[in-house]
Amino acid sequence: MAYHVHLIRKNTENKNMAKKRKLSGSDIIVRTLIEQGCDVVFGYPGGQIINVYDSLYKYQSELKHVLTAHEQGAAHAADGYARATGKVGVVIATSGPGATNLVTGIATAYLDSVPMVAITGNVPAAQIGTDSFQEIDITGITLPITKHNYIVSSVETLADTIREAFKLARSGRPGPVLIDVPKNIQIAEGEYEEQAPVEKDAPKPAKQIRIEQAAACINEAKRPFIYFGGGLINSEAQEELLALADKIDSPIGCSFMGISGVPTNHPRFLGMQGMHGHYASSMAMHHADCIIALGVRFNDRVTGNRTKFATGAKIVHIDVDGAELSKTVNAMHALRGDLKETLKLLLPLISEKQNSQWQQEVEKLRKEEKASLDNRDGMTPRNALSILNKYLKPNTPVATDVGQHQMWSAQTLRFEKSRRFISSGGLGTMGFGMGAAIGSQIGTGEHGVLVTGDGSFGMCLNELATAVSYKIPLVILILNNGVLGMVRQWQTLFFDKHYSNTVLDRKTDFVLLAKAFGADGVNAATVEELDAAMTKAFAADGPFVINCTIDKDEFVLPMLPPGGSMDDIIVKVGD
């Protein structure tokens, strides 16, 4: 993903849609956001952005502002909103610590290709470089974690800067864009003329010759495997993917970011790949002779030891971002282009076939996976999340924090609709969940869910105040094991049970905490109690916390050991 600091020049085209009028820079910011179809922004006021907040007050009937408890929570909320809707999420913060508190949220969005626009205030331009109070070079800080960023030098370029930021955030591989606005620009008056919402760059397919070469390779395959990621969701190419799978009689797997891209109950879908992926999916890809990778990266959590990854497979890799092609795993056919448009051209070139022997092998893998599943009674993570499944509707957005609960959710939860699994993949951001859950609920209007752990929840529980203030209908399921479970799992398996700083031993009563914030909550120690709690939680008209006790020594399995390959996959402890 390319990035740079960019000073925009005033756009002189398409200026005839509305009459020009004089507005302050702050008013221009808010009017342009409304013009671009923005209906909600997330943020936190401060001295160098106060003028914008005065404008938000004036236009509050047209643009809703959600005041979070912390700027990081606001960034995650804008992120969750964008993931759940496909629209640009917008976050606003002041200078100095307000701006730097956005950094983790911006980085999270960057690594997961989420369209976001962050608007920060800064000290007046004449004071930049003088170490003024709460001055910080936020464009310099965010240079590596934004698609582009801007420092606005003139009120006359302000509206066009915002318009271009919206276009960039959505075009190609989506990502965050930051606009830093010195206070003098917010105060100054400039001409504003309303325009139509900008369109993202038109999607373009890969080159025809490369599509033809890829088709020939796919047509020769006897053991094809389709592997997709978040790019499929961004491109809305589900229909084309399923058509391809039917034509070549192929099983389907996905990366963590691809979850919900196709219905989890689809007969061809084997589940998630990777370190904690589904056994059948991971092994099928390992034994394939052709991997068709669609809008996805081959990161280390998927490949394990790259020298041993799918050594018998020819790889066809299609992605809108050419930088990802053959970056970690060499592709025999690397196609840069929009996934949906490329598949449309590829499909007519694909011969219809049946791979009965391959399907028999896949079915055997399914049976092996089923035999390895945790079928214990009682309050196991799988049983807890299976109860949650009973209450999920097709439109329910489910956000997670990061840790064991995240992987259990990825393995167990069922989704029928795209964009309903909201989780930090690339950066693995603990504390992501509450903000993201709030944003995804606001974006969809549906009763939301957050699956979290006691460790992750401790990093973001201040946003309970936000959920209560805005009466966000949100079921918060805390899988509470009293430890930092994922790190403890590694310490158990690979560090001789040296439990260094992973036993939390905290006395926090999450139910009383919820009530202190103005929410409701219950404890659940059995599956029966959890089922009853779910009924109550989904009937609530605001946030509801369920503190669910699980054993500290529960593991996420399967698991690839460090430096291992699919041949080393751990299915049960003691294997």
Secondary structure, 3 states (H helix, E strand, C coil): CCCCECCCCCCCCCCCCCCCEEEEHHHHHHHHHHHCCCCEEEECCCHHHHHHHHHHHHCCCCCEEEECCCHHHHHHHHHHHHHHHCCCEEEEECCCHHHHCCHHHHHHHHHCCCCEEEEEEECCHHHCCCCCCCCCCHHHHHHHHCCEEEECCCHHHHHHHHHHHHHHHHCCCCCEEEEEEEHHHHHCEEEECCCCCCCCCCCCCCCHHHHHHHHHHHHHCCCEEEEECHHHHHHCCHHHHHHHHHHHCCCEEECHHHCCCCCCCCCCEEEECCCCCCHHHHHHHHHCCEEEEECCCCCHHHHCCHHHCCCCCEEEEEECCHHHCCCCCCCCEEEECCHHHHHHHHHHHCCCCCCHHHHHHHHHHHHHHHHHCCCCCCCCHHHHHHHHHHHCCCCCCEEECCCHHHHHHHHHCCCCCCCCEECCCCCCCCCCHHHHHHHHHHHHCCCEEEEEEHHHHHHHHHHHHHHHHCCCCEEEEEEECCECHHHHHHHHHHCCCCCCCCECCCCCCHHHHHHHHCCEEEEECCHHHHHHHHHHHHHCCCEEEEEEECCCCCCCCCECCCCCCHHHCECCCCC
